Amino acid sequence: MRLPMNITGLANSKMDLNKMDGNLFKKLGYEIARKLQGKVIGYIPPSYPLNYFRLDIKKDENTISILLHEHFPHVAIASYENELQMHFLDHEDLMTELRTYYTVLETTFLNEPFNPNSHDLAEIELKNAKHWGPNINGEVIFNCWD
């Protein structure tokens, strides 16, 4: 998969991208949590500088976060410590539920080393990638760059 232009949320000019439906994402999160016998314990919409929605589900003693890009229908599942410490996971039950609505990004792609030459990023995105130094694709897609 090639990362599309504007995936970082940064652009030289005003981006003409639609924002993903946060209400739908939240509703799906509650449905998924119920099916998995878990509980939604947090929902955070994107706000500067974060470029993604986050929904936290607690099941037993584990908390799993679902991340949805602000402008692209890309989701990832993560163990979320903070904006700079996310560990991407493959959780088959969650992935199956989410695939109907979104492109579910798997850990093999998210944890793949970021190579700017392998993607379709704008010049400003490449400049910011150089500044912020992401190591993996997941850090480019789900970021808090300003």
N, C-alpha and C positions, 0 to 999 in steps of 0.2 A: 504494500500500500504506500502510495506517495502522499505526503501531507500536502493539503491544498493551501493556496495562498490565503492569508488572513487567519489561519488556524491559531496563531498566537494571540489574536485579538488586537494586534497592532497593524496600523496601515499609514501610508504617507498622506492619504486624504481620507475624508469621511467614508467609512465603510457602509455599503448599502446591503447589509445582511439582516435578515430577520432573526429576532431573538427566539430561542426555543421556548415552548410553552411550559413554564414552571409549574403551573397549576396541574397540568396533565402529569408531569413528572412526579409531583408530590402525591397525587392521587394513586398513580401506579405504585409508588413506594409503599403506601399504606396497604394496598392490595397484596403486594408481594410479601410484605412483612407478615400479614395475616396468614397467607398460604404457608409460609415457612415457620409459623408459630413463633414469630419474633415480634418486636415492638419498635416503631419508629421513635427514636429519641432525639432526633435533630434534623432540621431542614434549613439550609442556608442558601439563599439565592446569590447569584454573582453580584459582587459590588467591588468597585475599584480597590485594589488592582487584580482581584481574582477574576478569572475568565470562565468560571464553571459554577454549576449548581452542585450542592452536596446534600445527600440524604443519608443519615446514619441509622442503621438498623442494629438493634441488640437482640441476640439470640443466645440464650444461656448466658455464659460469661463473656462472649465474644461480641465485638462491635465491628461491623463491616460498613464501609461507606460506598455509596454509588455516586460516581461523578458524571455529570452531563455537561458537555461543552456548551457554552453560552449561545453560540451561533451555528453549531454543526450538530447533527444527530448522532454524535459519538459518545458512548458511555464506557466507563471503566469501573472496575470493582477494586477497592483498595482497603488496606489497613492504613488508616489516616492518623498520623501523629500531629502534624501541622502542615502548613503550606509547603514547606521544604522537605518534609519527611513523609512520603507516601510510599507504601509498598504494594505494588499491583498484584492482584490475585485473580485466579480463575476459579469461579464458584459456579459450578454447572447449573444448579437450581436457579440462581439469580440470572445467569446468562440466558437460560432458556426463556424465562419470563420476559426479559428485556428485549430479546431479538425481534419480537413482533413489532416493536415501536422504534428501535434504534439500531445503529451499527455498534455491536459489542466488540470492543477492542480487547484482544487476548494478550496475556502477559508476554508471549514470545515477541510480539510486535512492540508493545509498550516498553519492554526492558531491553530492546535492541539498541545498540549504541547509535546515537544521533549522528547522522552524516548529512550536513547541509546540502551537499551536492546531489543527494538522492531524493530531494523533495522540491516542491514548486512554491517555495516561500518568496515573498516580496523582499526587496532590498532592505527595507527597514526591519523586517523580521530577521534577516540574516545578520544585520548589524547588532540587533538586540541579542540574538543567540550567541554571537561572539562575546558580547558583554557579560551576559548572565551565565554562559558556560554550561548549558544543559548536557548531561551525560547520556541520557536515553530519550527515546521518542516521547514517552509519557510525560517527561518534564517540559517538553515543548508544547504539547497539546493542552495539558492542564497546568497552567502557570500563574504566577502572581507578579509578572513583570510590570514595571511602570515606566 
